[in-house]
Amino acid sequence: MELDKILAISKKPGLYKLITQSRGGFIAESLLDQKRISVSVSSNVSILSEIAVYTLAEELPLKDVFSNIFDKEKGQQTSTSPKASKDDLEAYFFSVLPDYDEDRVYPSDIKKILNWYNLLTKHQLLDFKTETSNTKKEEEE
């Protein structure tokens, strides 16, 4: 899984895969409809590998949050809809990340994380099994 090639672009729905850099920014492909767009350097863009979720102790990288959801759901879509009520979203997120900071992680953030997870799972961009086996190989060497 390469979250450093997956982008969230402000005011654009879904996630985008970085295709290439251009003179004034870069070209990205939507994971929703596979359309390519040109994104200027002045756009507000977040790379998923740089996003973290507040917990009571530290900031947990989004990759680790996705891993927890992946383990809970056994690699499937989330059992709770991102459109669920605020209480259902918070209960689900507590089951995935028991020590998340509910004062700084809003229901809208949880919705976004669940939407992103479902989109990445649908496109088979989350694969923690191969990542785990690669880590084990490195530890054995």
DSSP file (Angstrom, degrees, kcal/mol; ACC not computed):
  #  RESIDUE AA STRUCTURE BP1 BP2  ACC     N-H-->O    O-->H-N    N-H-->O    O-->H-N    TCO  KAPPA ALPHA  PHI   PSI    X-CA   Y-CA   Z-CA
    1    1 A M              0   0    0      0, 0.0     2,-0.6     0, 0.0     3,-0.1   0.000 360.0 360.0 360.0 126.5    0.0    0.0    0.0
    2    2 A E    >   +     0   0    0    123,-0.2     3,-1.3     1,-0.1     4,-0.1  -0.800 360.0 168.9-116.7  89.4    1.4    3.3   -1.0
    3    3 A L  G >  S+     0   0    0     -2,-0.6    46,-1.1     1,-0.3     3,-1.0   0.636  72.3  74.6 -73.8 -11.8   -0.5    6.1    0.7
    4    4 A D  G 3  S+     0   0    0      1,-0.2    -1,-0.3    44,-0.2    -2,-0.0   0.548  96.8  48.4 -77.5  -4.3    2.2    8.6   -0.5
    5    5 A K  G <  S+     0   0    0     -3,-1.3    13,-3.0    42,-0.0     2,-0.5   0.347  95.9  87.0-109.2   1.8    0.7    8.4   -4.0
    6    6 A I  E <   -A   17   0A   0     -3,-1.0    42,-2.2    11,-0.2     2,-0.3  -0.898  62.0-166.0-108.4 131.3   -2.9    8.9   -2.8
    7    7 A L  E     -AB  16  47A   0      9,-3.6     9,-2.6    -2,-0.5     2,-0.5  -0.862  20.9-153.3-120.9 147.7   -4.2   12.4   -2.5
    8    8 A A  E     - B   0  46A   0     38,-2.8    38,-2.9    -2,-0.3     2,-0.5  -0.991  21.3-158.9-112.9 123.3   -7.2   14.2   -0.9
    9    9 A I  E >   - B   0  45A   0     -2,-0.5     3,-1.9     5,-0.4    36,-0.2  -0.907  22.4-112.9-110.0 125.9   -7.9   17.5   -2.7
   10   10 A S  T 3  S+     0   0    0     34,-2.9    34,-0.2    -2,-0.5    -1,-0.0  -0.256  99.6  11.7 -57.5 137.0   -9.8   20.2   -0.9
   11   11 A K  T 3  S+     0   0    0      1,-0.2    -1,-0.3     0, 0.0     0, 0.0   0.599 107.7 102.2  68.9  14.6  -13.3   20.8   -2.4
   12   12 A K  S <  S-     0   0    0     -3,-1.9    -3,-0.3     2,-0.1    -1,-0.2  -0.994  72.7-121.6-125.4 134.3  -13.1   17.7   -4.6
   13   13 A P        -     0   0    0      0, 0.0    19,-0.2     0, 0.0    -4,-0.1  -0.363  68.6  -2.0 -72.8 152.6  -14.9   14.5   -3.6
   14   14 A G  S    S-     0   0    0     17,-0.1    -5,-0.4    16,-0.1     2,-0.3  -0.185  93.3 -55.8  74.6-161.0  -13.1   11.2   -3.1
   15   15 A L        -     0   0    0     -7,-0.1    16,-2.7   101,-0.1    17,-0.5  -0.797  41.7-145.3-120.0 161.0   -9.5   10.4   -3.4
   16   16 A Y  E     -AC   7  30A   0     -9,-2.6    -9,-3.6    -2,-0.3     2,-0.5  -0.964   9.2-135.5-130.9 145.1   -7.0   10.8   -6.2
   17   17 A K  E     -AC   6  29A   0     12,-3.0    12,-2.5    -2,-0.4     2,-0.3  -0.872  29.2-120.2 -99.1 128.9   -4.0    8.8   -7.4
   18   18 A L  E     + C   0  28A   0    -13,-3.0    10,-0.2    -2,-0.5     3,-0.1  -0.532  36.0 172.6 -68.7 124.2   -0.9   10.9   -8.3
   19   19 A I  E     -     0   0A   0      8,-2.6     2,-0.3     1,-0.4     9,-0.2   0.873  55.5 -34.9 -98.4 -57.9   -0.1   10.2  -11.9
   20   20 A T  E     - C   0  27A   0      7,-1.3     7,-3.3     0, 0.0    -1,-0.4  -0.986  56.6-100.6-161.0 163.2    2.7   12.7  -12.8
   21   21 A Q  E     - C   0  26A   0     -2,-0.3     5,-0.3     5,-0.3     2,-0.2  -0.667  35.0-167.2 -89.6 149.1    4.0   16.1  -12.1
   22   22 A S  E >   - C   0  25A   0      3,-2.1     3,-0.8    -2,-0.3     5,-0.0  -0.687  39.3 -89.6-124.3-179.1    3.4   18.9  -14.6
   23   23 A R  T 3  S+     0   0    0      1,-0.2    -1,-0.0    -2,-0.2    -2,-0.0   0.908 124.5  27.9 -60.6 -44.3    4.8   22.4  -15.0
   24   24 A G  T 3  S-     0   0    0     16,-0.0    17,-1.8    17,-0.0     2,-0.3   0.209 137.6 -47.4-106.0  16.0    2.2   24.1  -12.8
   25   25 A G  E <  S-CD  22  40A   0     -3,-0.8    -3,-2.1    15,-0.3     2,-0.3  -0.835  80.4 -62.8 161.0-119.4    1.3   21.3  -10.4
   26   26 A F  E     -CD  21  39A   0     13,-2.2    13,-3.1    -5,-0.3     2,-0.5  -0.984  31.4-110.7-160.1 167.8    0.4   17.7  -11.2
   27   27 A I  E     -CD  20  38A   0     -7,-3.3    -8,-2.6    -2,-0.3    -7,-1.3  -0.901  35.2-176.4-106.2 132.4   -2.0   15.3  -12.9
   28   28 A A  E     -CD  18  37A   0      9,-2.6     9,-2.9    -2,-0.5     2,-0.5  -0.947  18.0-140.5-130.4 150.6   -4.2   13.2  -10.7
   29   29 A E  E     -CD  17  36A   0    -12,-2.5   -12,-3.0    -2,-0.3     7,-0.2  -0.945  23.1-123.4-114.6 128.4   -6.7   10.4  -11.4
   30   30 A S  E  >  -C   16   0A   0      5,-2.8     4,-1.3    -2,-0.5   -14,-0.2  -0.435   6.1-151.8 -67.9 136.3  -10.0   10.2   -9.5
   31   31 A L  T  4 S+     0   0    0    -16,-2.7    -1,-0.1     2,-0.2   -15,-0.1   0.655  94.8  58.4 -79.1 -15.9  -10.6    6.9   -7.7
   32   32 A L  T  4 S-     0   0    0    -17,-0.5    -1,-0.1   -19,-0.2   -18,-0.1   0.939 131.1  -0.8 -77.5 -49.3  -14.3    7.5   -8.1
   33   33 A D  T  4 S-     0   0    0      2,-0.2    -2,-0.2     0, 0.0     3,-0.1   0.319  88.8-120.3-128.5   7.7  -14.7    7.9  -11.9
   34   34 A Q     <  +     0   0    0     -4,-1.3     2,-0.3     1,-0.2    -3,-0.1   0.653  61.7 146.9  60.6  19.1  -11.1    7.4  -13.2
   35   35 A K        -     0   0    0     -6,-0.0    -5,-2.8     1,-0.0     2,-0.4  -0.649  44.4-131.3 -83.1 142.1  -11.1   10.9  -14.7
   36   36 A R  E     -D   29   0A   0     -2,-0.3     2,-0.3    -7,-0.2    -7,-0.2  -0.751  25.9-175.3 -94.9 140.1   -7.8   12.8  -14.8
   37   37 A I  E     -D   28   0A   0     -9,-2.9    -9,-2.6    -2,-0.4     2,-0.5  -0.938  25.7-123.5-131.5 155.5   -7.6   16.3  -13.6
   38   38 A S  E     -D   27   0A   0     -2,-0.3     2,-0.5   -11,-0.2   -11,-0.2  -0.866  27.1-162.8 -96.8 130.3   -4.8   18.9  -13.5
   39   39 A V  E     -D   26   0A   0    -13,-3.1   -13,-2.2    -2,-0.5   -17,-0.2  -0.960  10.6-137.8-119.0 125.6   -4.2   20.3  -10.0
   40   40 A S  E >   -D   25   0A   0     -2,-0.5     3,-1.6   -15,-0.2   -15,-0.3  -0.375  23.0-115.2 -79.2 160.6   -2.3   23.5   -9.5
   41   41 A V  T 3  S+     0   0    0    -17,-1.8     4,-0.2     1,-0.3   -16,-0.1   0.696 114.0  64.4 -68.0 -17.5    0.3   23.9   -6.8
   42   42 A S  T 3  S+     0   0    0      2,-0.1    -1,-0.3     0, 0.0     2,-0.1   0.576  81.1 104.7 -82.4  -7.9   -1.9   26.5   -5.1
   43   43 A S  S <  S-     0   0    0     -3,-1.6     2,-1.0     1,-0.1    -4,-0.0  -0.376  83.1-111.2 -70.9 150.9   -4.6   23.9   -4.4
   44   44 A N        +     0   0    0    -34,-0.2   -34,-2.9    -2,-0.1     2,-0.4  -0.745  50.4 171.1 -85.5 103.5   -5.0   22.5   -0.9
   45   45 A V  E     -B    9   0A   0     -2,-1.0     2,-0.4   -36,-0.2   -36,-0.2  -0.935  19.3-163.3-121.4 136.8   -3.8   18.9   -1.3
   46   46 A S  E     -B    8   0A   0    -38,-2.9   -38,-2.8    -2,-0.4     2,-0.5  -0.972  13.8-142.3-119.3 133.6   -3.1   16.4    1.5
   47   47 A I  E >   -B    7   0A   0     -2,-0.4     3,-2.2   -40,-0.2     4,-0.4  -0.824  17.5-135.2 -91.2 129.2   -1.1   13.2    0.9
   48   48 A L  G >  S+     0   0    0    -42,-2.2     3,-1.3    -2,-0.5    14,-0.3   0.808 102.2  62.6 -58.4 -31.1   -2.7   10.4    2.9
   49   49 A S  G 3  S+     0   0    0    -46,-1.1    -1,-0.3   -43,-0.3   -45,-0.1   0.699 103.6  50.6 -67.8 -16.6    0.7    9.2    4.2
   50   50 A E  G <  S+     0   0    0     -3,-2.2     2,-0.3   -47,-0.2    -1,-0.2   0.447  89.7  98.5 -99.2  -1.8    1.1   12.6    6.0
   51   51 A I    <   -     0   0    0     -3,-1.3    11,-2.7    -4,-0.4    12,-0.3  -0.678  50.5-177.1 -89.9 140.3   -2.3   12.6    7.7
   52   52 A A  E     -E   61   0B   0     -2,-0.3     2,-0.4     9,-0.3    -2,-0.0  -0.926  20.9-131.0-133.2 158.8   -2.6   11.5   11.4
   53   53 A V  E     -E   60   0B   0      7,-3.1     7,-3.1    -2,-0.3     2,-0.3  -0.922  28.4-116.1-111.7 134.4   -5.5   11.0   13.8
   54   54 A Y  E     +E   59   0B   0     -2,-0.4    47,-2.1     5,-0.2     2,-0.3  -0.504  35.7 177.4 -69.8 130.0   -5.3   12.5   17.3
   55   55 A T  B     -F  100   0C   0      3,-2.7    45,-0.3    45,-0.3    44,-0.0  -0.732  46.2-100.8-117.8 176.3   -5.3   10.0   20.2
   56   56 A L  S    S+     0   0    0     43,-2.7    44,-0.1    -2,-0.3     3,-0.1   0.777 121.3  31.6 -68.7 -24.5   -5.0   10.8   23.9
   57   57 A A  S    S-     0   0    0     42,-0.3     2,-0.2     1,-0.2    -1,-0.2   0.821 128.9 -26.4-100.5 -38.8   -1.3    9.9   23.9
   58   58 A E  S    S-     0   0    0     -5,-0.1    -3,-2.7     2,-0.0     2,-0.6  -0.851  72.5 -73.6-157.9-174.4    0.0   10.8   20.4
   59   59 A E  E     -E   54   0B   0     -2,-0.2    -5,-0.2    -5,-0.2    -3,-0.0  -0.913  43.9-150.8 -99.6 125.2   -0.9   11.3   16.7
   60   60 A L  E     -E   53   0B   0     -7,-3.1    -7,-3.1    -2,-0.6     5,-0.1  -0.840  21.0-114.2 -99.2 125.6   -1.5    8.0   15.0
   61   61 A P  E >>  -E   52   0B   0      0, 0.0     4,-1.5     0, 0.0     3,-1.0  -0.233  21.9-120.9 -57.0 145.6   -0.7    7.8   11.3
   62   62 A L  H 3> S+     0   0    0    -11,-2.7     4,-2.9   -14,-0.3     5,-0.2   0.828 112.2  64.8 -56.8 -33.6   -3.7    7.2    9.1
   63   63 A K  H 3> S+     0   0    0    -12,-0.3     4,-1.9     1,-0.2    -1,-0.3   0.891 102.5  47.7 -57.0 -41.3   -2.0    4.1    7.8
   64   64 A D  H <> S+     0   0    0     -3,-1.0     4,-2.1     2,-0.2    -1,-0.2   0.865 110.3  51.5 -69.5 -36.4   -2.3    2.6   11.3
   65   65 A V  H  X S+     0   0    0     -4,-1.5     4,-2.3     2,-0.2    -2,-0.2   0.929 110.4  48.9 -64.6 -44.9   -5.9    3.6   11.6
   66   66 A F  H  X S+     0   0    0     -4,-2.9     4,-2.9     1,-0.2    -2,-0.2   0.886 108.9  54.1 -60.5 -38.4   -6.6    1.9    8.2
   67   67 A S  H  X S+     0   0    0     -4,-1.9     4,-2.4    -5,-0.2    -1,-0.2   0.906 107.9  49.4 -62.5 -42.1   -4.8   -1.2    9.5
   68   68 A N  H  X S+     0   0    0     -4,-2.1     4,-2.4     2,-0.2    -2,-0.2   0.910 113.4  45.9 -63.3 -42.3   -7.0   -1.3   12.6
   69   69 A I  H  X S+     0   0    0     -4,-2.3     4,-2.8     2,-0.2     6,-0.2   0.919 111.2  53.3 -65.8 -42.6  -10.2   -1.0   10.4
   70   70 A F  H  X>S+     0   0    0     -4,-2.9     5,-2.1     1,-0.2     4,-0.6   0.903 111.2  46.3 -57.9 -43.9   -8.8   -3.6    8.0
   71   71 A D  H ><5S+     0   0    0     -4,-2.4     3,-0.6     3,-0.2    -1,-0.2   0.920 113.9  47.8 -65.3 -44.7   -8.2   -6.1   10.9
   72   72 A K  H 3<5S+     0   0    0     -4,-2.4    -2,-0.2     1,-0.2    -1,-0.2   0.901 120.1  37.5 -63.6 -41.2  -11.7   -5.4   12.4
   73   73 A E  H ><5S-     0   0    0     -4,-2.8     3,-1.4    -5,-0.2    -1,-0.2   0.395 105.9-124.3 -94.0   2.3  -13.5   -5.8    9.0
   74   74 A K  T <<5S-     0   0    0     -4,-0.6    -3,-0.2    -3,-0.6    -4,-0.1   0.871  75.1 -50.3  55.1  40.0  -11.2   -8.7    7.8
   75   75 A G  T 3 <S+     0   0    0     -5,-2.1    -1,-0.3     1,-0.3     2,-0.1   0.499 115.3 114.1  82.2   4.1  -10.3   -6.7    4.7
   76   76 A Q  S <  S-     0   0    0     -3,-1.4    -1,-0.3    -6,-0.3    -3,-0.1  -0.386  76.5 -72.2 -98.6 178.3  -14.0   -5.9    3.7
   77   77 A Q        -     0   0    0      1,-0.1    -1,-0.2    -2,-0.1    41,-0.0  -0.229  68.6 -79.2 -62.4 160.0  -15.9   -2.6    3.6
   78   78 A T        -     0   0    0     36,-0.2    -1,-0.1     1,-0.1    -8,-0.0  -0.350  29.0-139.9 -66.1 143.2  -16.8   -1.0    6.9
   79   79 A S  S    S+     0   0    0     -3,-0.1     2,-0.5     2,-0.1    -1,-0.1   0.730  90.5  64.6 -75.3 -22.0  -19.8   -2.5    8.7
   80   80 A T  S    S-     0   0    0      9,-0.1    -2,-0.1     4,-0.0    -1,-0.0  -0.893  90.8-123.8-102.9 130.4  -20.9    1.0    9.7
   81   81 A S    >   -     0   0    0     -2,-0.5     3,-2.0     1,-0.1    -2,-0.1  -0.437  12.2-129.2 -70.5 141.8  -21.9    3.3    6.9
   82   82 A P  T 3  S+     0   0    0      0, 0.0    -1,-0.1     0, 0.0    33,-0.1   0.689 111.5  59.6 -62.0 -15.7  -20.1    6.6    6.7
   83   83 A K  T 3  S+     0   0    0     28,-0.0     3,-0.1     6,-0.0    -2,-0.1   0.308  82.6 119.2 -93.9   8.6  -23.6    8.2    6.6
   84   84 A A  S <  S-     0   0    0     -3,-2.0    27,-0.0     1,-0.1    -4,-0.0  -0.102  75.4 -77.3 -67.4 171.3  -24.6    6.7   10.0
   85   85 A S     >  -     0   0    0      1,-0.1     4,-2.6     4,-0.0     5,-0.2  -0.202  42.9-105.6 -67.9 162.7  -25.5    8.9   12.9
   86   86 A K  H  > S+     0   0    0      1,-0.2     4,-2.4     2,-0.2     5,-0.2   0.897 121.2  49.8 -55.0 -44.7  -22.9   10.7   14.9
   87   87 A D  H  > S+     0   0    0      1,-0.2     4,-2.4     2,-0.2    -1,-0.2   0.895 110.9  48.6 -65.2 -41.0  -23.3    8.3   17.8
   88   88 A D  H  > S+     0   0    0      2,-0.2     4,-2.4     1,-0.2    -1,-0.2   0.903 111.6  49.9 -65.6 -40.9  -22.9    5.2   15.6
   89   89 A L  H  X S+     0   0    0     -4,-2.6     4,-2.6     2,-0.2    -2,-0.2   0.927 112.8  46.5 -62.5 -45.3  -19.8    6.7   13.9
   90   90 A E  H  X S+     0   0    0     -4,-2.4     4,-2.3    -5,-0.2    -2,-0.2   0.902 112.0  50.5 -66.0 -40.4  -18.2    7.5   17.3
   91   91 A A  H  X S+     0   0    0     -4,-2.4     4,-1.5     2,-0.2    -1,-0.2   0.918 112.4  47.5 -62.6 -43.2  -19.1    4.0   18.7
   92   92 A Y  H  X S+     0   0    0     -4,-2.4     4,-1.3     1,-0.2    -2,-0.2   0.932 111.9  49.4 -62.6 -45.8  -17.5    2.4   15.6
   93   93 A F  H  X S+     0   0    0     -4,-2.6     4,-3.5     1,-0.2    -1,-0.2   0.863 107.5  54.5 -66.1 -34.9  -14.4    4.5   15.8
   94   94 A F  H  < S+     0   0    0     -4,-2.3    -1,-0.2     1,-0.2    -2,-0.2   0.858 106.2  53.1 -63.9 -34.1  -14.0    3.7   19.5
   95   95 A S  H  < S+     0   0    0     -4,-1.5    -1,-0.2    -3,-0.2    -2,-0.2   0.794 117.9  36.9 -71.1 -25.9  -14.1    0.0   18.6
   96   96 A V  H  < S+     0   0    0     -4,-1.3    -2,-0.2     1,-0.2    -1,-0.2   0.842 136.7  17.0 -90.0 -40.2  -11.3    0.6   16.0
   97   97 A L    ><  -     0   0    0     -4,-3.5     3,-1.9    -5,-0.2    -1,-0.2  -0.744  68.4-175.8-137.6  83.4   -9.3    3.2   18.0
   98   98 A P  T 3  S+     0   0    0      0, 0.0    -1,-0.1     0, 0.0    -4,-0.1   0.728  81.9  46.4 -59.3 -25.6  -10.3    3.1   21.7
   99   99 A D  T 3  S+     0   0    0      2,-0.1   -43,-2.7    -5,-0.0   -42,-0.3   0.095  76.7 137.8-107.9  25.2   -8.0    6.0   22.7
  100  100 A Y  B <   -F   55   0C   0     -3,-1.9     2,-1.0   -45,-0.3   -45,-0.3  -0.405  63.3-110.2 -69.0 150.4   -8.9    8.5   19.9
  101  101 A D    >>  -     0   0    0    -47,-2.1     4,-1.9     1,-0.2     3,-1.1  -0.690  29.1-169.2 -85.3 101.3   -9.3   12.1   21.1
  102  102 A E  T 34 S+     0   0    0     -2,-1.0    -1,-0.2     1,-0.3    -2,-0.0   0.647  83.2  61.4 -69.6 -13.5  -13.0   12.7   20.7
  103  103 A D  T 34 S+     0   0    0      1,-0.1    -1,-0.3     3,-0.1     3,-0.1   0.770 116.9  28.6 -79.9 -25.8  -12.5   16.5   21.4
  104  104 A R  T <4 S+     0   0    0     -3,-1.1     2,-0.7     1,-0.1    -2,-0.2   0.548 109.6  71.0-112.8 -11.1  -10.2   16.9   18.4
  105  105 A V  S  < S-     0   0    0     -4,-1.9    -1,-0.1   -52,-0.1   -52,-0.0  -0.925  73.9-159.0-108.8 110.5  -11.6   14.2   16.0
  106  106 A Y    >>  -     0   0    0     -2,-0.7     4,-1.9     1,-0.1     3,-0.7  -0.431  30.5-109.8 -88.8 159.7  -15.0   15.2   14.8
  107  107 A P  H 3> S+     0   0    0      0, 0.0     4,-2.6     0, 0.0     5,-0.2   0.844 120.8  58.2 -55.4 -33.6  -17.7   13.1   13.3
  108  108 A S  H 3> S+     0   0    0      2,-0.2     4,-2.0     1,-0.2     5,-0.1   0.866 104.8  50.7 -64.8 -34.9  -17.0   14.6    9.9
  109  109 A D  H <> S+     0   0    0     -3,-0.7     4,-2.5     2,-0.2    -1,-0.2   0.909 109.9  49.6 -66.3 -42.2  -13.4   13.4   10.2
  110  110 A I  H  X S+     0   0    0     -4,-1.9     4,-2.7     2,-0.2     5,-0.2   0.919 109.7  51.5 -63.3 -43.9  -14.6    9.9   11.0
  111  111 A K  H  X S+     0   0    0     -4,-2.6     4,-2.8     1,-0.2    -1,-0.2   0.930 111.0  48.5 -56.3 -46.5  -17.0   10.0    8.0
  112  112 A K  H  X S+     0   0    0     -4,-2.0     4,-2.7     1,-0.2    -2,-0.2   0.912 111.3  49.1 -62.7 -43.8  -14.1   11.0    5.8
  113  113 A I  H  X S+     0   0    0     -4,-2.5     4,-2.8     2,-0.2    -1,-0.2   0.915 113.0  47.0 -63.1 -43.7  -11.8    8.2    7.1
  114  114 A L  H  X S+     0   0    0     -4,-2.7     4,-2.6     2,-0.2   -36,-0.2   0.904 112.8  49.5 -65.9 -41.0  -14.5    5.6    6.6
  115  115 A N  H  X S+     0   0    0     -4,-2.8     4,-2.4    -5,-0.2    -2,-0.2   0.937 113.1  47.0 -60.9 -46.0  -15.2    6.9    3.1
  116  116 A W  H  X S+     0   0    0     -4,-2.7     4,-2.8     2,-0.2     5,-0.2   0.922 111.8  50.3 -62.2 -45.3  -11.5    6.8    2.3
  117  117 A Y  H  X S+     0   0    0     -4,-2.8     4,-2.6     1,-0.2     5,-0.2   0.942 112.1  47.2 -58.7 -47.9  -11.1    3.3    3.7
  118  118 A N  H  X S+     0   0    0     -4,-2.6     4,-2.5     1,-0.2    -1,-0.2   0.891 113.2  48.7 -62.1 -40.3  -14.1    2.0    1.7
  119  119 A L  H  X S+     0   0    0     -4,-2.4     4,-1.7     2,-0.2    -1,-0.2   0.920 113.2  46.4 -66.2 -44.3  -12.8    3.6   -1.5
  120  120 A L  H  <>S+     0   0    0     -4,-2.8     5,-3.2     1,-0.2     6,-0.6   0.875 113.9  49.0 -66.1 -37.0   -9.3    2.3   -1.0
  121  121 A T  H ><5S+     0   0    0     -4,-2.6     3,-1.6    -5,-0.2    -2,-0.2   0.910 107.5  54.8 -67.4 -42.5  -10.6   -1.2   -0.2
  122  122 A K  H 3<5S+     0   0    0     -4,-2.5    -1,-0.2     1,-0.3    -2,-0.2   0.871 113.0  42.4 -58.5 -37.9  -12.9   -1.1   -3.3
  123  123 A H  T 3<5S-     0   0    0     -4,-1.7    -1,-0.3    -5,-0.1    -2,-0.2   0.289 113.4-120.5 -93.2   9.9   -9.9   -0.4   -5.5
  124  124 A Q  T < 5S+     0   0    0     -3,-1.6    -3,-0.2     1,-0.1    -2,-0.1   0.868  71.0 134.6  54.0  43.4   -7.8   -3.0   -3.6
  125  125 A L      < +     0   0    0     -5,-3.2     2,-0.6    -6,-0.1  -123,-0.2   0.439  52.4  76.2 -98.3  -2.5   -5.2   -0.4   -2.6
  126  126 A L        +     0   0    0     -6,-0.6     2,-0.3  -125,-0.1    -1,-0.1  -0.943  50.5 155.5-109.9 115.7   -5.1   -1.6    1.0
  127  127 A D     >  +     0   0    0     -2,-0.6     4,-0.9     1,-0.1   -60,-0.0  -0.730   6.1 163.1-141.6  89.2   -3.1   -4.8    1.4
  128  128 A F  H  >  +     0   0    0     -2,-0.3     4,-2.1     1,-0.2     5,-0.1   0.674  69.5  69.5 -82.1 -17.3   -1.7   -5.2    4.9
  129  129 A K  H  > S+     0   0    0      2,-0.2     4,-2.1     1,-0.2    -1,-0.2   0.948 102.8  41.5 -66.6 -48.4   -1.1   -9.0    4.5
  130  130 A T  H  > S+     0   0    0      1,-0.2     4,-2.2     2,-0.2    -1,-0.2   0.863 113.7  54.5 -68.1 -33.4    1.8   -8.5    2.0
  131  131 A E  H  X S+     0   0    0     -4,-0.9     4,-2.0     2,-0.2    -1,-0.2   0.907 108.4  48.8 -64.6 -41.2    3.1   -5.6    4.0
  132  132 A T  H  X S+     0   0    0     -4,-2.1     4,-2.2     1,-0.2    -2,-0.2   0.906 110.8  49.7 -64.7 -42.7    3.2   -7.8    7.2
  133  133 A S  H  X S+     0   0    0     -4,-2.1     4,-2.0     1,-0.2    -1,-0.2   0.868 109.7  51.7 -67.7 -34.4    5.0  -10.6    5.3
  134  134 A N  H  X S+     0   0    0     -4,-2.2     4,-2.1     2,-0.2    -1,-0.2   0.893 109.3  50.5 -65.5 -39.5    7.6   -8.1    4.0
  135  135 A T  H  X S+     0   0    0     -4,-2.0     4,-2.2     2,-0.2    -2,-0.2   0.902 109.6  50.4 -63.5 -41.8    8.2   -6.8    7.5
  136  136 A K  H  X S+     0   0    0     -4,-2.2     4,-1.9     1,-0.2    -1,-0.2   0.896 109.0  51.7 -63.5 -40.3    8.7  -10.4    8.8
  137  137 A K  H  X S+     0   0    0     -4,-2.0     4,-1.3     1,-0.2    -1,-0.2   0.909 110.1  49.2 -62.0 -41.8   11.2  -11.1    6.0
  138  138 A E  H  < S+     0   0    0     -4,-2.1    -1,-0.2     1,-0.2    -2,-0.2   0.890 110.3  50.7 -65.2 -39.2   13.2   -8.0    6.9
  139  139 A E  H  < S+     0   0    0     -4,-2.2    -1,-0.2     1,-0.2    -2,-0.2   0.843 107.4  53.7 -67.7 -32.9   13.2   -9.0   10.6
  140  140 A E  H  <        0   0    0     -4,-1.9    -1,-0.2     1,-0.3    -2,-0.2   0.807 360.0 360.0 -71.2 -29.2   14.5  -12.4    9.7
  141  141 A E     <        0   0    0     -4,-1.3    -1,-0.3    -5,-0.2    -2,-0.2   0.470 360.0 360.0 -79.2 360.0   17.4  -11.0    7.8
